[in-house]
Amino acid sequence: MRYIRQEIFQKMGKENQKKLAKASITIVGIGALGTTVLDMLARAGVGNIRIIDRDIIELNNLQRQTLFTEEDVNKPKVIIAKEKIAKINSEIKIEAHLIDLDYDNIDVLSSDLILDCTDNMYTRFLINEYTRKNNIPWIYASVIGAKGMTMNITKDTPCLSCMFQEPTEALDTCDTAGVLNTTPHALGAIEVTEAIKILTNQEYHKGLIHYDLWKNQITKITIKKSKNCKTCNQEYEYLTGKKANSSIKICGSCNFQIKTKPINIKELHRKIEASTLTNDCLILKDMILFKSGRALIKAVSKEQAKTMIDRYLG
């Protein structure tokens, strides 16, 4: 009875609902798009969902990240998202990975379909190379302000590198241009609908969809494969680690991420009185330290972030 309203829809039915129940998907990024997409696909009955995110919940996230509440602030997004979804649909399996997706852990993506809900081009190009190499479909999506784009990328379509070149200068982000809370919901709805089509082996859209909510304009753009595309020609720069960066500013967050050597968080916890130890990390006033050597640091600059972490790990 849970999915009866969905099953009686002409394009679904019980057989396609069973396909969703058997399907496995990976959602990369549990922010504005990610929480929206995760919520809808879990309610739709996708049986196996893996979620990946590296960040914690901040107060400014609550304007648009609808799974979270004020009591969740300063907690890891994937951990809280998994707990919330388990209460929404206990019939499905949720697997949470509190990691920074990169070339050295990329195989965690393996699934029937990958959904991009990230906030940066590095991760998207990384996903693009992995999916092209392993023949896995994925859905690109991005939002900013009142605009968003999404495109299904499969063996029958151009890839992300056919469409976009690596940016040579900083792009606008939610930090610089803002975002309406309606934008990720609108683009998330399109992304989820396309995901359901792909997972149930139905015809899906093969072009880029651009949606301007403020002007109420949807534009469909045909993208052509590029003969000079490095990814399509199996020249992988992201999968090999050539593009890796040990320190970054996380979009939509006050956090800088710095990667260092593995950290003994239990030993460090004994040395630092004002700290909280969990299974995943050590939480300090202005930073979170992970066993892998990753650190999230609240700072005004990359230089300040490095100085702060050196104070504990130097």
NUBAKE-904579 format. One line per field, with one value per residue (C-alpha): residue number from 1; x negated, y, z negated. Coordinates in Angstrom, 1 decimal. Example, Ala and Ser with C-alpha at 12.3 -4.5 7.8 and 13.67 -1.06 7.14 Angstrom:
! residues 2
i <- [1 2]
c1 <- [-12.3 -13.7]
c2 <- [-4.5 -1.1]
c3 <- [-7.8 -7.1]
***
This chain:
! residues 314
i <- [1 2 3 4 5 6 7 8 9 10 11 12 13 14 15 16 17 18 19 20 21 22 23 24 25 26 27 28 29 30 31 32 33 34 35 36 37 38 39 40 41 42 43 44 45 46 47 48 49 50 51 52 53 54 55 56 57 58 59 60 61 62 63 64 65 66 67 68 69 70 71 72 73 74 75 76 77 78 79 80 81 82 83 84 85 86 87 88 89 90 91 92 93 94 95 96 97 98 99 100 101 102 103 104 105 106 107 108 109 110 111 112 113 114 115 116 117 118 119 120 121 122 123 124 125 126 127 128 129 130 131 132 133 134 135 136 137 138 139 140 141 142 143 144 145 146 147 148 149 150 151 152 153 154 155 156 157 158 159 160 161 162 163 164 165 166 167 168 169 170 171 172 173 174 175 176 177 178 179 180 181 182 183 184 185 186 187 188 189 190 191 192 193 194 195 196 197 198 199 200 201 202 203 204 205 206 207 208 209 210 211 212 213 214 215 216 217 218 219 220 221 222 223 224 225 226 227 228 229 230 231 232 233 234 235 236 237 238 239 240 241 242 243 244 245 246 247 248 249 250 251 252 253 254 255 256 257 258 259 260 261 262 263 264 265 266 267 268 269 270 271 272 273 274 275 276 277 278 279 280 281 282 283 284 285 286 287 288 289 290 291 292 293 294 295 296 297 298 299 300 301 302 303 304 305 306 307 308 309 310 311 312 313 314]
c1 <- [0.0 -3.0 -3.5 0.0 0.4 -2.9 -2.0 1.3 -0.5 -0.4 -4.2 -4.9 -2.9 -3.9 -6.7 -8.5 -8.0 -9.8 -12.7 -13.1 -13.1 -16.0 -17.9 -21.1 -22.0 -24.7 -24.0 -27.1 -26.6 -24.0 -23.3 -20.4 -20.0 -21.2 -18.7 -15.9 -16.8 -17.5 -14.1 -12.2 -14.0 -13.7 -10.0 -9.7 -11.0 -14.5 -15.8 -19.5 -20.8 -24.4 -25.0 -28.4 -29.3 -32.3 -30.7 -28.7 -25.4 -25.5 -22.8 -22.7 -22.0 -18.6 -17.2 -17.2 -18.4 -15.0 -16.0 -17.8 -16.6 -18.3 -19.2 -21.3 -23.7 -27.4 -26.7 -27.8 -25.3 -25.4 -24.9 -21.9 -20.4 -20.7 -18.8 -16.1 -15.5 -15.4 -12.4 -10.7 -11.2 -12.4 -12.0 -15.0 -18.8 -20.8 -24.6 -26.4 -30.0 -31.4 -34.3 -35.8 -35.2 -38.5 -40.5 -41.8 -38.3 -36.3 -35.2 -32.6 -30.5 -29.8 -26.0 -23.3 -23.0 -25.0 -23.3 -25.4 -24.3 -27.7 -28.9 -32.2 -33.5 -36.4 -34.1 -31.9 -34.8 -36.0 -32.6 -32.5 -35.8 -34.8 -31.4 -32.8 -35.5 -33.0 -29.9 -27.7 -24.9 -24.9 -22.9 -24.7 -22.9 -23.8 -21.9 -22.7 -20.5 -17.2 -18.7 -19.8 -20.9 -20.6 -21.6 -21.5 -24.9 -25.0 -26.9 -24.4 -25.0 -27.9 -29.8 -30.4 -33.8 -32.1 -29.9 -32.2 -35.9 -37.8 -37.2 -40.3 -38.9 -36.6 -33.0 -30.0 -28.9 -26.1 -28.6 -28.9 -25.5 -23.2 -20.4 -16.6 -15.4 -13.0 -15.8 -17.2 -13.6 -12.7 -15.9 -15.8 -12.3 -13.6 -16.7 -14.6 -12.1 -14.9 -16.4 -13.2 -13.0 -16.6 -16.1 -12.9 -14.5 -12.2 -13.0 -14.9 -15.9 -19.2 -19.9 -20.8 -17.8 -18.2 -15.6 -15.3 -12.7 -12.6 -11.6 -9.6 -11.7 -12.8 -15.3 -16.3 -19.7 -21.1 -24.7 -27.0 -29.9 -33.3 -35.9 -38.6 -37.1 -39.9 -37.5 -35.8 -39.2 -40.1 -42.6 -41.9 -43.4 -41.1 -41.1 -44.9 -45.2 -46.8 -44.2 -44.0 -44.2 -45.0 -43.3 -40.0 -37.3 -34.0 -31.2 -28.2 -30.2 -32.5 -34.8 -38.2 -39.2 -42.8 -44.2 -47.1 -48.5 -46.2 -45.2 -45.0 -41.8 -41.6 -45.1 -44.4 -41.1 -43.0 -45.3 -42.5 -39.9 -37.5 -36.9 -34.2 -35.0 -32.7 -33.1 -34.0 -35.8 -37.1 -35.1 -36.8 -35.5 -36.6 -37.5 -36.6 -39.4 -38.9 -40.9 -42.0 -43.8 -41.0 -40.2 -37.3 -38.3 -36.3 -38.6 -38.6 -41.5 -43.4 -46.5 -44.6 -43.2 -46.7 -48.0 -45.1 -45.6 -49.4 -48.7 -47.4 -49.2 -52.3]
c2 <- [0.0 2.4 2.9 2.5 6.1 5.7 2.3 3.4 6.1 5.0 4.9 3.0 0.0 -2.9 -4.2 -0.9 -0.4 -3.8 -2.5 0.5 -1.8 -3.8 -0.8 0.7 4.3 6.6 10.2 12.4 15.5 15.8 19.5 21.4 19.1 16.0 16.2 16.8 14.0 11.6 12.3 11.8 8.6 7.1 7.8 6.4 3.1 2.9 -0.1 0.5 4.1 5.1 8.6 10.4 13.8 15.3 18.2 19.0 20.8 24.6 27.0 28.6 25.2 25.1 27.7 25.0 21.6 20.3 17.1 19.0 20.9 23.3 20.4 18.9 21.8 20.8 17.2 15.3 15.5 11.9 10.5 12.7 12.1 8.4 8.6 10.8 8.6 5.4 6.9 7.9 4.5 1.5 -0.9 0.4 0.2 3.3 3.3 6.5 7.5 10.4 10.9 13.3 11.5 11.4 9.3 7.0 6.0 6.4 2.8 3.5 4.9 1.5 1.2 1.2 5.0 7.9 11.3 14.4 16.7 18.3 21.9 21.8 20.9 18.9 16.2 16.2 15.7 12.9 11.2 11.8 9.9 7.1 6.6 6.7 4.2 1.8 2.4 3.6 6.2 9.3 12.5 15.9 18.7 22.1 25.1 28.7 31.7 31.0 28.9 25.3 22.7 18.9 16.3 12.5 11.2 7.7 5.6 7.1 10.7 13.2 13.3 16.2 17.0 17.2 19.9 21.9 22.7 22.8 26.4 28.6 31.0 30.9 30.3 31.9 29.8 29.9 31.9 34.6 34.5 33.0 30.5 30.5 27.4 26.7 26.2 22.9 21.5 22.3 20.8 18.0 17.0 16.9 14.9 12.4 11.9 11.2 8.8 6.9 6.7 5.3 2.8 1.4 1.2 3.9 6.6 9.5 13.0 13.1 16.8 19.6 21.1 24.7 26.0 29.7 29.8 33.5 33.9 30.7 29.5 26.0 25.6 22.3 22.3 19.6 18.7 17.1 14.6 16.2 14.3 15.9 15.0 13.6 11.5 9.9 9.2 7.5 10.1 10.3 13.1 13.1 9.3 9.3 12.0 14.6 17.1 16.4 19.3 18.8 22.0 23.6 26.0 24.1 25.9 27.0 26.5 28.3 25.4 24.8 21.2 20.2 16.7 15.6 12.4 9.9 11.1 9.1 10.8 8.8 9.9 13.5 13.4 12.5 15.5 18.0 18.4 20.6 17.9 15.4 11.9 10.0 6.8 9.0 12.0 14.3 17.5 20.7 24.2 25.4 22.1 18.5 15.9 12.6 9.4 9.5 12.8 15.0 18.2 20.7 24.0 27.2 30.0 33.1 32.0 28.9 30.2 30.6 27.1 25.6 27.5 26.2 22.6 22.9 23.9 20.3 18.2 20.3]
c3 <- [0.0 -0.6 3.2 4.4 5.7 7.6 9.0 10.5 12.5 16.1 16.6 13.4 12.3 10.0 12.3 12.5 8.7 8.3 10.4 8.1 5.1 6.6 7.8 6.2 6.5 5.1 4.2 4.0 1.9 -0.8 -0.6 0.9 4.0 2.2 -0.7 1.8 4.1 1.3 -0.3 2.9 4.0 0.6 0.5 4.1 2.9 4.4 2.5 2.0 1.5 0.8 -0.3 -0.3 -1.9 -3.6 -5.5 -8.6 -9.0 -9.5 -10.5 -7.0 -5.5 -7.0 -4.6 -1.8 -3.2 -4.2 -6.0 -8.7 -11.8 -14.3 -16.6 -13.8 -13.5 -13.7 -13.1 -9.9 -7.1 -6.0 -9.5 -10.2 -6.8 -7.2 -10.6 -9.1 -6.0 -8.2 -9.9 -6.6 -4.9 -7.0 -4.0 -2.1 -2.8 -3.4 -3.4 -4.6 -3.8 -5.7 -3.2 -0.7 2.6 4.5 6.9 4.0 2.8 6.1 6.2 3.5 6.3 7.8 8.3 11.0 11.2 9.7 8.9 8.8 6.0 5.5 5.4 7.3 10.8 9.5 8.1 11.2 13.5 11.2 11.4 15.2 15.7 13.4 15.0 18.5 17.7 16.0 18.2 15.4 16.0 14.0 13.7 13.6 11.8 10.4 8.9 8.2 7.5 9.2 12.0 12.4 15.0 15.2 17.8 18.0 19.0 20.3 23.0 25.5 24.7 24.6 21.3 19.0 20.6 24.0 22.6 20.2 20.1 16.8 15.4 15.5 12.9 9.9 10.8 8.9 6.0 3.4 1.3 3.9 5.8 3.2 3.9 3.5 1.6 4.4 7.0 5.6 5.1 8.7 10.2 7.8 9.0 12.6 11.6 9.6 12.4 14.9 12.4 12.1 15.9 16.1 13.3 14.8 18.3 19.9 22.4 20.7 21.9 23.7 23.7 21.2 19.3 18.1 15.7 14.8 12.0 11.7 15.4 15.5 18.5 19.2 22.1 23.6 25.2 27.5 26.7 29.3 28.5 28.9 30.9 28.8 25.5 23.3 21.2 24.1 25.5 22.2 21.1 17.3 15.3 12.3 11.7 11.7 9.1 11.4 10.4 6.7 4.2 0.5 -0.7 0.5 -0.6 -0.8 1.1 -1.0 -4.2 -6.5 -6.4 -4.8 -4.1 -4.6 -4.1 -6.1 -7.5 -9.3 -12.8 -16.0 -17.2 -20.4 -21.5 -20.5 -22.5 -25.6 -25.2 -24.4 -27.2 -25.2 -22.5 -21.7 -20.3 -18.0 -16.0 -12.9 -14.1 -16.9 -17.3 -18.6 -18.9 -15.4 -13.6 -13.1 -12.6 -10.9 -11.3 -7.6 -8.1 -6.8 -8.7 -8.4 -9.9 -10.4 -9.3 -7.2 -4.9 -3.8 -5.6 -8.9 -8.5 -8.1 -11.1 -13.2 -12.3 -12.8 -16.4 -17.0 -14.5 -13.8]
***
